[in-house]
């Protein structure tokens, strides 16, 4: 039996680094399935208040 590599598109959360393959790739998810963040596709800003 030969070993093959299968590539498929999915999403990655910018907050918790979770990667997943949705059932419907055409529709963008509203939240990350792991951390439930609605900002999963926006990088975290590092501006801290002083």
Buried (B, 14 or more C-beta within 10 A) or exposed (E): EEEEEEEEEEBEBBBEEBEEEEEEEEEEBEEBEBEEBEEBBEEEEEEEEE
